[in-house]
Amino acid sequence: MEKSPGKLGRIVLVPCPAQGHLSPILQLGAVLHSQYGLSITVVHTNFNFPKNQPPPFRFISMPDHLSDEDISSNDFINVMSKLNINCKVPFRDVLGNLVQQAGGEEAGVACVIYDGVMHFPEEVARELGIQSMVFRTLCAGNIRIYKEYPRLVKEGYIPVHESKSLDDVPGLHPLRLKDLPVYKLKGYEGLLRLLEKACETGSSSTIIINTTEALDREALMELQKQHHIPVLAVGPLHKIAPPVSSSLLEEDGNCIRWLDKQAKNSVLYVSIGSIASVDEKELIEMAWGLANSKQPFLWVIRPGSVCGSEWTELLPEGFNESIRERGLIIKWAPQKEVLAHESTGGFWSHCGWNSTLESISEGVPMICTPSFGDQRVNTRYLCHVWKVGIVVENMERKEIDKAVRKLMVGEEGEMVRQRMMELKTRVDCSIKEGGSSDNSLHELVNLIPSV
């Protein structure tokens, strides 16, 4: 049963300052405001503070004391570790001020919802006597790995030895050792420490996950067994929330007009996301693989994503002449709009969870080239459990050409497309009235205290 709009007070969101983390937590805020009348305040680090601050959210910047060296290092684990130390006192000041300002027309703070890799908000909320909830931006299949890492280290499976990389992970079917986020990760000990802390929900009353039972049912059941608090799958949030402008990069909307001129399901959309990068050799192999496939493509090359290059300077000689009007290269795309376009017939992706959810939600089959983190786990599910993707193991032009043709014009690609449409239908059902995600959202709101 829903509570009355406007009586629940203010929700304070604390995102992790990375694109893949920011978008879903803002989508959650948009749902809580638009459907349930909650006031939303976003407390964000100075680092990556959003230029676009969509109404009706109130944004507050928080000092993070990161050095220029920290920021330029692109070391996600180090940055997250320092933010969890540096931001506790500034966040206590911000949250304390919000509590003091409550009264009159200013809603009181009912709850803090924080990204799971930013554990300091739970500590501060507990000290101030405010309820907190943890928000996870990964699939449940990834999250359940967290608590297994100590066992895998103790039993000698981590670090992963190359000779055993194809072995199954005991107790974590269908994953192989090479699918684990720590595979080939230098300094994996830092990641394990970060994830160990992220596993600790402390005094938080609820775990919220941007996934759906249609994709993650078994893993969600395992997670609920591990925790004494509710585990709620409320996604895919981008399909439930009203449009929220949360991109940290400028989107090139002109690509939609180019898509309008293409045949239905004919275009391969290519994007490796907001963080991943490639070297010159990989760029060249990608370019010739796409060119040789003879299939239309829309390729996002994010500025700075090619090592040693500002943008497209390292594309091979003769490439542009080879593709002519068949391909379009841009700096950043309105991805959800691209995937929803009828001309888009495939998505070559790094397979971050947001991209995975967005592709499934539009019924677009995938080519999978995971880089790091949760992407290998997502790829394993896409290609071997749901069977809606084709993996490219080696960034070589012949393998890329073969995968593109297989997906876009091959018989196997048509079967993959059909399975993806069936998966889309199941996900759609979960967000309709009475579906699993819809019910979980109602339960979430009922767990937020009135103030």
Residue pairs with C-beta under 8 A, 6 or more apart in sequence:
1 442
1 446
2 36
2 442
2 445
2 446
3 36
3 445
3 446
3 448
3 450
4 37
5 36
5 37
5 38
6 37
7 37
7 450
8 36
8 37
8 38
8 110
8 445
8 448
8 449
8 450
8 451
9 38
9 39
9 102
9 107
9 108
9 109
9 110
9 111
9 449
9 450
9 451
10 38
10 39
10 40
10 41
10 98
10 102
10 107
10 108
10 109
10 110
10 451
11 29
11 32
11 38
11 39
11 40
11 41
11 110
11 111
11 112
11 113
11 448
12 41
12 42
12 43
12 95
12 98
12 109
12 111
12 112
12 113
12 121
13 25
13 26
13 28
13 29
13 40
13 41
13 42
13 43
13 113
13 114
14 42
14 43
14 44
14 91
14 112
14 113
14 114
14 115
14 118
14 121
15 21
15 22
15 25
15 26
15 42
15 44
15 115
15 118
16 22
16 80
16 115
16 117
16 118
16 137
17 44
17 45
17 47
17 48
17 49
17 83
18 48
18 76
18 274
18 275
19 246
19 247
19 248
19 249
19 274
19 275
20 137
20 273
20 274
20 275
20 352
20 353
20 354
21 115
21 117
21 137
22 48
22 50
22 246
22 248
23 238
23 244
23 246
23 247
23 354
24 135
24 137
24 210
24 235
24 237
24 238
24 354
25 113
25 115
25 135
25 137
26 42
26 54
26 57
26 244
26 246
27 210
27 237
27 238
27 240
27 241
27 244
27 246
28 113
28 135
28 208
28 210
28 234
28 237
28 241
29 40
29 42
29 57
29 244
30 40
30 54
30 241
30 242
30 244
31 234
31 237
31 240
31 241
31 441
32 38
32 40
32 445
33 39
33 40
33 56
33 57
34 241
34 242
35 441
36 445
38 110
38 445
38 448
39 56
39 58
39 107
40 56
40 57
40 58
41 57
41 58
41 59
41 60
41 98
42 53
42 57
42 58
42 59
42 60
43 60
43 62
43 91
43 94
43 95
44 50
44 59
44 60
44 61
44 62
45 61
45 62
45 64
45 66
45 83
45 87
46 61
46 62
46 63
46 64
46 66
47 64
47 66
47 71
47 79
47 83
48 248
49 59
49 61
50 59
50 246
50 248
51 248
52 245
52 246
52 247
53 59
54 244
54 245
54 246
60 94
62 87
62 90
62 91
62 94
63 86
63 87
63 90
64 82
64 83
64 86
64 87
64 90
65 82
65 86
66 79
66 82
66 83
66 86
70 78
70 79
70 82
71 79
73 79
76 275
77 187
77 190
77 191
77 194
78 190
80 117
80 118
80 194
81 190
81 193
81 194
83 118
83 120
84 118
84 119
84 120
84 197
85 120
87 118
87 120
88 120
88 123
88 124
91 120
91 121
91 124
92 124
92 127
92 128
95 109
95 112
95 124
95 125
95 128
95 130
96 128
98 109
99 108
99 109
99 128
99 130
102 108
102 109
102 451
107 451
108 451
109 130
109 451
110 131
110 448
110 449
110 450
110 451
111 130
111 131
111 132
111 133
111 448
111 449
112 121
112 122
112 124
112 125
112 130
112 131
112 132
112 133
113 132
113 133
113 134
113 135
113 208
114 121
114 122
114 132
114 133
114 134
114 135
115 134
115 135
115 137
116 134
116 135
116 136
116 137
116 198
117 194
117 198
119 197
119 198
119 200
119 202
121 132
122 132
122 134
122 201
122 202
122 203
122 204
123 202
125 131
125 132
125 203
126 132
126 202
126 203
131 205
131 448
131 449
132 202
132 203
132 204
132 205
133 204
133 205
133 206
133 207
133 208
133 444
133 447
134 201
134 204
134 206
134 207
134 208
135 208
135 209
135 210
136 143
136 207
136 208
136 209
136 210
137 210
137 353
137 354
138 209
138 353
138 374
139 209
139 211
139 215
139 216
139 219
139 353
139 356
139 374
139 377
139 378
139 381
140 209
140 211
140 216
140 219
140 220
140 222
140 223
140 231
140 233
141 216
141 219
141 377
141 381
142 181
142 353
142 374
142 377
142 378
143 209
143 219
143 223
144 172
144 219
144 222
144 223
144 226
145 172
145 175
145 180
145 181
145 377
146 195
146 196
146 198
146 199
147 199
147 226
148 169
148 171
148 172
149 158
149 182
149 192
149 195
149 196
150 196
151 171
152 158
152 169
152 180
153 192
155 170
157 164
157 169
157 170
157 177
158 180
158 182
158 188
158 192
159 182
159 188
160 177
160 178
160 180
160 182
160 183
160 184
164 177
165 176
165 177
165 178
165 183
166 176
166 177
166 178
167 176
167 177
168 174
168 175
168 176
168 177
169 175
169 176
169 177
169 179
169 180
174 380
174 381
174 384
174 385
175 377
175 380
176 380
177 183
178 376
179 376
179 377
179 379
179 380
180 376
180 377
181 191
181 372
181 373
181 374
181 376
181 377
182 188
182 191
182 192
183 376
185 191
185 372
201 207
201 227
201 229
204 229
205 229
205 230
205 447
206 229
206 230
206 231
206 232
206 444
206 447
207 223
207 227
207 229
207 230
207 231
207 232
208 232
208 234
208 444
209 216
209 220
209 223
209 231
209 232
209 233
209 234
209 235
210 234
210 235
210 236
210 237
210 353
210 357
211 220
211 233
211 235
211 236
211 353
211 357
212 233
212 235
212 236
212 427
212 430
212 431
212 436
212 437
213 220
213 233
213 430
213 436
213 437
214 423
214 426
214 427
214 429
214 430
214 436
215 360
215 381
215 386
215 423
215 427
216 233
220 231
220 233
223 231
224 230
224 231
230 443
230 447
232 440
232 441
232 443
232 444
233 436
233 437
233 440
234 240
234 437
234 440
234 441
234 444
235 357
235 437
236 357
236 358
236 360
236 361
236 427
236 431
236 437
238 336
238 354
238 357
238 358
238 361
239 361
239 427
239 428
239 431
240 431
240 437
240 441
247 332
247 334
248 274
249 274
249 302
249 331
249 332
250 331
250 332
251 332
251 333
251 334
252 330
252 331
252 332
252 333
252 334
253 334
253 337
254 330
255 298
255 328
255 330
255 333
255 334
255 338
256 334
256 337
256 338
256 341
258 298
258 328
259 267
259 298
259 338
259 341
259 343
259 344
260 341
260 343
262 296
262 343
263 296
263 343
264 342
264 343
264 345
265 342
265 343
265 344
265 345
265 417
266 295
266 296
266 343
266 345
266 408
267 295
267 296
267 297
267 298
267 341
267 343
267 344
267 345
267 346
268 290
268 293
268 295
268 296
268 297
268 298
268 345
268 346
268 347
268 348
268 367
268 404
268 407
268 408
269 297
269 298
269 300
269 333
269 335
269 338
269 339
269 344
269 346
269 347
269 348
269 364
270 286
270 290
270 297
270 298
270 299
270 300
270 347
270 348
271 299
271 300
271 333
271 335
271 347
271 348
271 349
271 350
271 355
272 278
272 300
272 302
272 305
272 349
272 350
272 369
272 371
273 349
273 350
273 352
273 355
273 371
274 302
276 305
276 350
276 371
276 372
277 304
277 305
277 306
277 307
278 286
278 305
278 306
278 307
278 395
279 306
279 307
279 308
280 306
280 307
280 308
280 309
280 314
281 395
282 395
283 301
283 306
283 309
283 314
283 315
284 314
284 315
284 316
285 395
285 396
285 397
285 400
286 395
286 397
286 400
287 315
287 316
287 319
288 316
288 319
288 397
288 400
288 401
289 396
289 397
289 398
289 399
289 400
289 401
289 404
290 297
290 299
290 323
290 327
290 400
290 404
291 319
291 322
291 323
291 327
292 397
292 401
293 400
293 401
293 404
293 405
293 408
294 326
295 326
295 404
295 405
295 408
295 409
296 326
296 327
297 323
297 326
297 327
297 328
297 404
298 327
298 328
298 330
298 333
298 338
298 344
299 327
299 328
299 329
299 330
300 329
300 330
300 331
300 332
300 333
301 311
301 312
301 329
301 330
301 331
302 331
302 332
303 310
303 311
303 331
304 310
306 312
306 314
308 314
311 331
312 329
335 355
335 358
336 358
338 344
339 347
339 358
339 359
339 361
339 362
339 364
340 362
344 362
344 364
345 364
345 365
345 408
345 417
346 364
346 365
346 366
346 367
346 404
346 407
346 408
346 413
347 355
347 359
347 364
347 365
347 366
347 367
348 366
348 367
348 369
348 392
348 404
349 355
349 356
349 359
349 366
349 367
349 368
349 369
350 369
350 370
350 371
350 375
351 366
351 368
351 369
351 370
351 375
351 378
351 379
351 382
351 389
352 373
352 374
352 375
352 378
353 374
353 378
356 366
356 378
356 382
359 365
359 366
359 420
360 388
360 420
360 423
360 424
360 427
361 424
361 427
361 428
362 424
363 417
363 420
363 421
363 423
363 424
364 420
365 388
365 389
365 390
365 407
365 413
365 416
365 417
365 419
365 420
366 382
366 388
366 389
366 390
366 420
367 389
367 390
367 391
367 392
367 403
367 404
367 407
368 378
368 379
368 382
368 383
368 389
368 390
368 391
368 392
369 391
369 392
369 395
370 376
370 378
370 379
379 389
379 391
382 388
382 389
383 389
383 390
383 391
386 419
386 423
387 416
387 419
388 416
388 419
388 420
388 423
389 416
390 403
390 406
390 407
390 412
390 413
390 416
392 399
392 400
392 403
393 399
406 412
406 413
407 413
407 416
429 435
430 436
430 437
430 438
431 437
431 438
432 438
